[in-house]
Amino acid sequence: MHSVFIDTLKGKATSRPPVWYMRQAGRVLPSYLNLKEKHSFWEMMKSPELAAKVTLLPVYDLGVDAAILFSDILVIPYAMGMGLDFTANGPVFEKPIRLIDKPLDALHPNPDNLNYIYSAIDEILNKRPANTPLIGFCGAPLTVLSFMIQGLGSRSDFSDAVKWMFAHKQELKKLVEEVTELTLIYVKNQIRHGIDAFQLFETNAGLIPNDFYAEVFLPSVEKIAQAVREEAVPFIFFPKGIGNGLEMISPAHADFLSIDWLTPMELARKILDPKIGLQGNLDPRLLFASQAAIETELKKHLAFGRKHQNWIFNLGHGFLPGTPFDNARFVTDWVKNQEWR
């Protein structure tokens, strides 16, 4: 495959940085919003044809250099037997772990409950344009368990989940093992079905102190990274909100590290081992500004990209609802049309 995205991940020189976006398959795309009027989120995820269509929409509509699987980080708890519903207020579990006396006994991991996702991958690979890499992904254990323990969706601050974690640390470690075990099966199967790169989303890395994260969760990140890389698939890790916890990330944890908008790219580059490539980190809120204001900020990234080849252009987190499509397309075109080298 001839791809600026894969070449960058593999350390090859390229004429420009690749560009793709977190949450690119949805929210910002009028074509996706039209589909959403006819189909529920579950319907789109569970239908291989619809999941493939949504996955590939941003390749055509935004001109990005890679597609990312249309799925959700909570498919793991769903496959563990936790009743899950996607509501207008985000995902909700029937009974959160914090309300269960023996949570380990209540979980029933079944890898077959993830088979619909592999069917979607097969369909995407069958329909994708030539030289379009597919990024597989899943949620990291802290983020997944934050939802499982809290029971609520994305509009929660997870305060009850964090209290539970501090109060039940030994039980938490066992839950991390359970989630990691199923995640490893899920990751390996995504690779067997043909994904070209993998990203681990630790959206809630900033919820707990760094030493707590290093003790309870970082070993699982390393296991997942190892499982991906031993299949010769590049591994991207996104620990949103980790701040100065970047210091504890080593090449054992990632080939590339995605940086959120709170940490300047130059600072991340100084902190991290030079063997680790970088991804990020335009503030997604900037896309609500004028294109002139967006371009002023993009020029700072131009200076960074001219100095550092091992960098993938992305947002510091996903697109926000209501992001103007024209501004998203403007950013993509701008990145692709600059003189980077």
C-alpha positions in Angstrom: 0.0 0.0 0.0 1.3 3.4 -1.0 0.1 5.7 1.8 1.6 8.9 3.4 -0.1 7.7 6.7 1.5 4.3 6.8 4.9 5.6 5.5 5.0 8.1 8.4 4.1 5.5 10.9 6.9 3.3 9.6 9.5 6.1 9.8 9.8 6.8 6.1 10.3 10.3 4.7 7.2 11.9 3.2 6.5 15.1 1.4 4.0 16.2 4.0 2.4 15.0 7.3 -0.7 12.8 6.9 -4.0 14.1 8.1 -7.0 12.4 9.7 -9.3 13.3 12.5 -10.7 11.6 15.6 -14.5 11.3 15.3 -14.2 12.0 11.6 -16.9 9.4 10.8 -19.9 11.3 12.0 -20.9 14.6 13.7 -19.2 17.0 11.2 -20.4 15.3 7.9 -23.8 16.2 6.4 -23.8 12.8 4.7 -23.6 11.1 8.1 -26.3 13.3 9.7 -28.6 12.3 6.9 -27.9 8.6 7.6 -28.5 9.2 11.3 -32.0 10.4 10.6 -32.9 7.0 9.2 -30.8 4.7 11.4 -30.0 4.4 15.1 -26.4 4.3 16.2 -26.7 0.5 17.0 -28.1 -0.1 13.6 -25.2 1.6 11.9 -22.7 -0.3 14.0 -24.3 -3.7 13.6 -24.9 -3.5 9.9 -21.6 -4.2 8.0 -22.8 -2.3 5.0 -23.8 0.8 7.0 -20.7 0.7 9.2 -18.5 0.4 6.1 -20.3 3.3 4.5 -19.9 5.6 7.5 -16.3 4.6 7.9 -15.5 5.6 4.4 -17.6 8.9 4.2 -14.7 11.1 5.5 -12.3 9.7 2.9 -14.6 11.0 0.2 -16.1 14.1 2.0 -13.1 15.4 3.9 -10.2 14.0 1.8 -8.4 12.5 4.9 -5.5 10.1 4.5 -6.9 7.3 6.6 -10.3 5.8 7.6 -11.0 4.8 11.1 -13.4 2.0 11.9 -16.9 3.2 12.8 -17.6 1.6 16.2 -17.5 2.6 19.8 -15.2 2.1 22.8 -18.0 0.5 24.8 -18.4 -2.6 22.6 -16.1 -4.4 25.2 -18.4 -4.0 28.2 -21.4 -4.9 25.9 -19.5 -8.1 25.0 -19.0 -8.7 28.7 -22.7 -9.0 29.2 -23.4 -5.4 30.6 -26.7 -4.2 29.2 -25.9 -1.1 27.1 -28.2 1.4 25.4 -27.1 4.4 23.3 -29.5 7.3 24.3 -29.7 10.9 23.3 -27.7 11.7 26.4 -25.0 9.2 25.5 -24.4 5.5 26.5 -26.1 4.2 29.6 -25.6 0.8 31.4 -28.5 -1.0 32.9 -26.6 -1.6 36.2 -23.3 0.1 36.8 -20.5 -1.8 38.6 -20.6 0.5 41.6 -24.1 -0.8 42.4 -23.1 -4.5 42.1 -21.9 -6.4 45.2 -19.7 -8.8 43.3 -19.0 -7.2 39.9 -16.6 -9.9 38.7 -19.4 -12.5 39.0 -21.7 -10.3 37.0 -19.5 -10.1 34.0 -19.7 -12.8 31.3 -17.1 -12.1 28.6 -18.1 -13.6 25.2 -15.6 -12.9 22.3 -18.3 -13.9 19.8 -20.3 -10.8 20.8 -17.8 -8.8 18.8 -18.1 -10.8 15.5 -20.3 -8.1 13.9 -17.3 -5.7 14.0 -15.1 -8.1 12.1 -17.8 -8.4 9.4 -17.8 -4.6 9.2 -13.9 -4.6 8.7 -14.3 -7.2 6.0 -16.8 -5.0 4.2 -14.7 -1.8 4.6 -11.7 -3.5 3.1 -13.8 -4.7 0.2 -15.1 -1.2 -0.6 -12.3 1.2 0.4 -10.5 3.2 -2.3 -7.0 2.0 -3.3 -4.2 3.0 -0.8 -6.7 4.0 1.9 -5.4 2.6 5.3 -7.9 1.5 7.9 -7.3 2.3 11.5 -8.7 -0.1 14.1 -9.3 1.0 17.7 -10.6 0.3 21.1 -10.9 2.0 24.4 -8.2 1.6 27.0 -9.1 -0.1 30.3 -9.3 3.1 32.5 -11.7 4.8 30.1 -13.8 1.7 29.5 -14.0 1.0 33.3 -14.9 4.6 34.0 -18.1 4.1 32.0 -18.7 0.6 33.4 -18.4 1.8 37.0 -20.2 5.1 36.6 -23.0 3.7 34.4 -23.5 6.9 32.6 -22.4 8.2 29.2 -20.2 11.0 27.9 -21.8 13.8 29.9 -20.6 12.5 33.2 -17.6 13.7 35.2 -17.1 10.1 36.5 -16.8 11.3 40.1 -18.6 8.2 41.5 -16.4 6.0 39.4 -13.2 7.5 40.7 -14.4 7.3 44.3 -15.2 3.6 43.7 -11.7 3.1 42.2 -10.0 4.5 45.3 -12.3 2.5 47.6 -11.9 -0.8 45.8 -8.4 -0.8 44.4 -7.8 -4.6 44.5 -11.1 -5.4 42.9 -10.3 -2.7 40.3 -7.1 -4.5 39.4 -9.0 -7.7 38.8 -11.5 -5.8 36.6 -8.6 -4.3 34.6 -7.3 -7.9 34.0 -10.8 -9.0 32.8 -11.2 -6.0 30.4 -7.6 -6.3 29.2 -8.0 -10.0 28.4 -11.1 -9.5 26.2 -9.4 -6.4 24.6 -6.4 -8.5 23.6 -8.7 -11.0 21.8 -10.5 -8.1 20.1 -7.3 -6.4 19.0 -5.9 -9.6 17.5 -9.1 -10.3 15.6 -9.2 -6.7 14.2 -5.6 -7.3 12.9 -6.5 -10.8 11.5 -9.3 -9.1 9.5 -6.8 -6.7 8.0 -6.6 -3.3 9.8 -3.5 -1.3 8.9 -2.9 0.6 12.1 -4.4 0.6 15.6 -5.2 3.4 18.1 -5.9 2.9 21.8 -8.2 5.6 23.2 -7.5 6.6 26.8 -9.9 9.5 26.8 -10.0 9.6 30.6 -6.3 9.5 31.3 -6.6 12.7 33.4 -9.2 11.3 35.8 -6.8 9.9 38.3 -3.3 10.8 39.6 -0.3 9.7 37.5 1.1 7.3 40.1 -2.3 5.5 40.3 -2.5 5.3 36.5 1.1 4.0 36.3 0.4 1.3 38.9 -3.0 0.0 37.9 -3.5 0.8 34.2 -0.2 1.5 32.3 0.9 -2.2 32.4 -2.3 -3.0 30.4 -1.5 -0.3 27.9 1.9 -2.0 27.4 0.3 -5.4 27.0 -2.1 -4.1 24.3 0.8 -2.2 22.6 2.9 -5.4 22.5 0.0 -7.5 21.1 -0.5 -5.1 18.2 3.2 -4.6 17.4 4.1 -8.2 17.4 1.7 -8.5 14.4 3.8 -5.7 12.7 0.9 -3.3 13.0 1.8 0.3 14.1 0.3 1.3 17.5 -0.9 4.8 18.4 -1.8 5.7 22.0 -4.0 8.6 22.9 -3.8 9.4 26.7 -6.1 12.5 26.8 -5.5 14.8 29.8 -2.3 13.0 31.0 -0.4 16.3 31.2 3.0 15.9 32.8 2.3 12.2 33.0 3.8 12.2 29.5 7.1 11.6 31.3 6.1 8.0 32.2 5.4 7.1 28.5 8.2 5.1 26.9 8.7 3.5 23.5 7.3 0.3 25.1 3.9 2.0 25.2 3.5 3.4 21.7 5.0 3.9 18.2 3.1 7.2 18.1 1.6 9.2 20.9 -1.5 11.4 20.2 -1.2 14.7 22.1 -4.3 16.6 23.4 -4.7 20.4 22.9 -3.5 21.2 26.5 0.1 20.2 25.8 2.1 22.2 23.2 3.6 19.9 20.5 7.1 21.3 21.1 6.9 20.5 24.8 5.6 17.0 24.1 8.5 16.5 21.7 11.0 17.6 24.4 9.5 15.3 27.1 9.1 12.1 25.0 11.7 9.7 23.7 12.6 10.7 20.1 11.7 7.1 19.0 8.1 7.9 19.7 6.3 9.7 16.9 3.7 12.3 17.6 0.1 12.9 16.5 -2.1 15.9 17.1 -3.1 18.4 18.3 -5.3 21.2 16.9 -7.9 22.3 19.4 -11.3 21.1 18.0 -13.0 24.2 19.3 -10.9 26.3 17.0 -12.9 25.0 14.1 -15.8 27.2 15.2 -13.6 30.3 14.5 -13.2 32.1 11.1 -11.0 30.4 8.5 -8.5 33.3 8.8 -8.2 32.6 12.6 -7.9 28.9 11.9 -5.1 29.5 9.4 -3.2 31.7 11.9 -3.1 28.7 14.3 -2.3 26.2 11.5 0.8 28.2 10.6 2.2 27.3 14.1 1.8 23.6 13.1 3.6 24.3 9.9 6.6 25.4 11.8 6.5 22.2 13.9 6.0 19.9 10.9 8.9 21.4 9.0 11.2 20.4 12.0 9.7 17.0 12.8 9.0 14.4 10.1 7.5 11.8 12.5 4.3 13.6 13.0 0.6 13.0 12.0 -1.7 16.0 11.8 -4.9 15.5 13.9 -7.1 17.2 16.5 -6.3 17.3 20.2 -9.6 15.3 20.6 -12.5 14.5 18.4 -14.7 16.8 16.3 -17.4 18.5 18.4 -21.1 18.4 17.4 -22.0 21.3 15.2 -18.5 21.8 13.8 -18.8 23.6 10.5 -18.1 21.1 7.7 -16.5 23.8 5.5 -14.0 24.5 8.2 -13.1 20.9 8.6 -12.6 20.6 4.8 -10.6 23.8 4.9 -8.1 22.4 7.4 -7.6 19.2 5.4 -7.0 21.0 2.2 -4.7 23.5 3.9 -2.5 20.7 5.4 -2.3 18.9 2.0 -1.4 22.0 0.1 1.5 23.5 2.1 5.2 23.2 1.4 6.2 21.2 4.4 9.8 20.1 3.5 
